[in-house]
């Protein structure tokens, strides 16, 4: 793989993360990160949808009339989201129930339309696929960081398994109930953005 294609794949995961740099997809951080499992499933779902919608739009880019390109993009994304939702219903029903309407709301995720407009319409299918994977993984990474912190400190568990020893609770330790409330997700994302901007000072300009 060429260095330019490696950059397309890796850059959104680190320096140009779509959540902490472009402020896209932040709503999901509030909605699905109280536990790690639904956050992971949401991240994988978005990654699959953005990668394959990028490929499809890239393949069709020379045949789509400019005046209806947004409609075509929405149809492609909606079809892929329906497929993902049906797969989750069939093989991960409990997680699908936890995510509820938020799976359907992937259609309105700003990362999807942003990558279709900014990248897929002007690049090859393979490069568009890499871009979709990179942005999806970047989005997933932020969701997982937030979810791990919220579930661990808020519930004392990870992936539903108890992590904090019972002796800690007997000694007076208490889970932080604030961590499982939606506003704490926004605060954690804000802290991640602050750390990211501190490390990457050139993004402050």
BELKAKA-V123581 format. One record per residue. N is the residue number from 1. PHI is phi as a letter, one per 40 degrees, with the letter a starting at -180 (999 if undefined). PSI is psi in whole degrees, -180 to 180 (NA if undefined). Layout:
((N:PHI:PSI) (N:PHI:PSI))
//
This chain:
((1:999:133) (2:c:162) (3:c:-34) (4:c:-38) (5:c:-34) (6:c:-39) (7:c:-40) (8:c:-39) (9:c:-44) (10:c:-35) (11:d:-45) (12:c:-19) (13:c:-29) (14:b:-91) (15:c:-45) (16:b:47) (17:d:131) (18:c:-26) (19:c:-49) (20:c:-18) (21:b:-50) (22:c:-6) (23:f:39) (24:b:145) (25:g:16) (26:c:-31) (27:d:-37) (28:c:-33) (29:c:-30) (30:c:-31) (31:c:-36) (32:b:15) (33:b:16) (34:c:-23) (35:b:153) (36:c:-41) (37:c:-53) (38:c:-32) (39:c:-42) (40:c:-45) (41:c:-41) (42:c:-43) (43:c:-44) (44:c:-41) (45:c:-47) (46:c:-40) (47:c:-45) (48:c:-46) (49:c:-46) (50:c:-36) (51:c:-49) (52:c:-30) (53:c:-36) (54:d:-46) (55:c:-47) (56:c:-46) (57:c:-36) (58:c:-40) (59:c:-33) (60:c:-3) (61:d:-30) (62:c:-4) (63:b:-7) (64:c:120) (65:c:137) (66:d:-35) (67:c:-17) (68:b:16) (69:c:-37) (70:c:-40) (71:c:-44) (72:c:-43) (73:c:-44) (74:c:-40) (75:c:-44) (76:c:-48) (77:c:-44) (78:c:-41) (79:c:-43) (80:c:-39) (81:c:-40) (82:c:-42) (83:c:-47) (84:c:-43) (85:c:-40) (86:c:-36) (87:c:-43) (88:c:-41) (89:d:-38) (90:c:-38) (91:b:-13) (92:a:61) (93:c:-39) (94:c:-44) (95:c:-40) (96:d:-40) (97:c:-36) (98:c:-39) (99:c:-31) (100:f:-127) (101:c:-13) (102:c:-23) (103:c:-48) (104:c:-32) (105:c:-3) (106:d:-31) (107:d:-35) (108:c:5) (109:c:125) (110:c:-28) (111:c:-42) (112:d:-58) (113:c:-34) (114:c:-44) (115:c:-35) (116:c:-45) (117:c:-44) (118:c:-24) (119:b:-55) (120:c:-34) (121:c:-10) (122:b:10) (123:b:170) (124:c:160) (125:d:-41) (126:c:-45) (127:c:-38) (128:c:-37) (129:c:-45) (130:c:-41) (131:c:-42) (132:c:-43) (133:c:-46) (134:c:-48) (135:c:-37) (136:c:-42) (137:c:-35) (138:c:-43) (139:c:-44) (140:c:-39) (141:d:-44) (142:c:-43) (143:d:-42) (144:c:-41) (145:d:-47) (146:c:-44) (147:c:-40) (148:c:-45) (149:c:-42) (150:c:-44) (151:c:-40) (152:c:-52) (153:c:-25) (154:c:-33) (155:b:-13) (156:g:20) (157:b:167) (158:a:126) (159:f:28) (160:g:-6) (161:c:136) (162:c:128) (163:b:-40) (164:c:124) (165:c:146) (166:d:-31) (167:c:-30) (168:c:-43) (169:c:-39) (170:c:-29) (171:c:1) (172:h:-3) (173:c:140) (174:b:142) (175:c:146) (176:c:102) (177:c:-23) (178:c:-28) (179:c:-27) (180:c:1) (181:c:143) (182:d:-39) (183:d:-31) (184:c:-31) (185:c:-42) (186:c:-39) (187:c:-43) (188:c:-42) (189:c:-41) (190:c:-41) (191:c:-40) (192:c:-43) (193:c:-43) (194:c:-47) (195:c:-44) (196:c:-44) (197:c:-33) (198:c:-41) (199:c:-42) (200:b:78) (201:c:-25) (202:c:-20) (203:c:-10) (204:c:-14) (205:c:NA))
//
